[in-house]
Amino acid sequence: MTFQRTIVGLLVLTIAGLAVSFYALWKTNAQLQTMKAFIEGYVFAEAVAACEMAPSTTPFKWNGGTKTAVIGLNAVKLDKYRIVSSYTLLADGVYCDFDPIKKKADIGSNFLERE
């Protein structure tokens, strides 16, 4: 009888631990999504301005574009000492990557050919 109570107690503790861990993961994920949305909103105006002024053979026209989309923060790569992020916009088939730290925009026409 003691063995059965011990097993039931361990099972209840395991279920409670899993519930707490899933709740903590859910809260952390919600906070990360909120932070990502805040950063994307903060960087958006700078990204559009830098992309429209970037020199390129294919012009990037966000304001006059017929088909525009925000891809958002992507291509986050781990450098040796820091995280390098990129904010990507798409206007009429022309991709523009904006580096929020360097405040520099790079324009490319094919998403798969970019680094």
C-alpha positions in Angstrom: 0.0 0.0 0.0 2.9 2.4 0.8 4.4 1.6 -2.6 1.2 2.5 -4.4 0.9 5.8 -2.5 4.5 6.7 -3.3 4.0 6.0 -7.0 0.7 8.0 -7.1 2.5 10.9 -5.3 5.4 10.8 -7.7 2.9 10.8 -10.6 1.0 13.8 -9.3 4.3 15.7 -8.7 5.4 14.9 -12.3 2.2 16.1 -13.7 2.3 19.3 -11.6 5.9 19.9 -12.7 5.0 19.4 -16.4 2.1 21.8 -16.0 4.3 24.5 -14.4 7.0 24.1 -17.1 4.5 24.4 -19.9 3.0 27.5 -18.3 6.5 29.1 -17.9 7.2 28.3 -21.6 3.9 29.8 -22.7 4.6 33.0 -20.7 8.1 33.3 -22.0 7.0 32.8 -25.6 4.3 35.5 -25.2 6.9 37.9 -23.8 9.3 37.2 -26.7 6.6 37.7 -29.3 5.7 41.0 -27.6 9.3 42.1 -27.6 9.7 41.1 -31.3 6.6 43.1 -32.3 7.9 46.2 -30.4 11.3 46.0 -32.0 9.8 45.5 -35.5 7.6 48.5 -35.0 10.5 50.6 -33.7 12.7 49.7 -36.7 10.1 49.9 -39.4 10.3 53.6 -40.3 14.1 53.6 -40.3 14.1 50.5 -42.5 11.7 52.0 -45.1 13.7 55.2 -45.3 17.1 53.4 -45.6 15.8 51.0 -48.2 14.3 53.7 -50.4 17.6 55.7 -50.3 19.9 52.6 -50.8 21.7 52.7 -54.1 20.7 49.8 -56.4 20.0 49.0 -60.1 16.5 47.9 -59.0 14.8 50.7 -57.1 13.0 49.9 -53.9 9.7 51.8 -53.7 7.8 51.0 -50.5 5.4 54.0 -50.7 4.6 53.7 -54.4 4.7 49.9 -54.4 1.7 47.8 -55.5 2.7 44.7 -53.6 4.4 45.3 -50.3 5.1 42.9 -47.4 7.0 43.0 -44.1 8.9 39.8 -43.6 10.3 41.2 -40.3 13.2 40.2 -38.2 15.0 37.2 -39.7 18.4 35.8 -40.5 19.5 36.1 -36.9 23.0 34.7 -36.9 25.3 34.2 -34.0 28.5 36.0 -34.4 31.5 35.4 -32.2 30.5 38.1 -29.7 27.1 39.3 -30.7 23.8 38.5 -32.4 23.5 39.9 -35.9 19.9 40.6 -36.9 18.3 41.7 -40.1 15.0 43.3 -40.8 13.5 42.5 -44.3 11.0 44.3 -46.4 9.6 43.2 -49.8 8.2 45.7 -52.3 7.2 44.6 -55.8 9.6 41.6 -55.8 12.6 43.5 -54.5 13.9 42.5 -51.1 15.7 44.9 -48.8 17.6 43.8 -45.7 18.1 46.5 -43.1 20.7 46.2 -40.4 19.3 48.1 -37.4 22.7 48.3 -35.6 24.7 49.6 -38.6 21.7 51.5 -40.1 22.6 50.1 -43.5 20.3 48.7 -46.2 21.1 46.1 -48.8 18.8 45.5 -51.8 18.5 42.2 -53.6 16.0 40.8 -56.1 15.9 37.2 -55.1 15.4 36.0 -51.5 17.2 32.7 -52.1 20.3 34.2 -53.6 21.0 36.5 -50.5 23.3 35.5 -47.7 
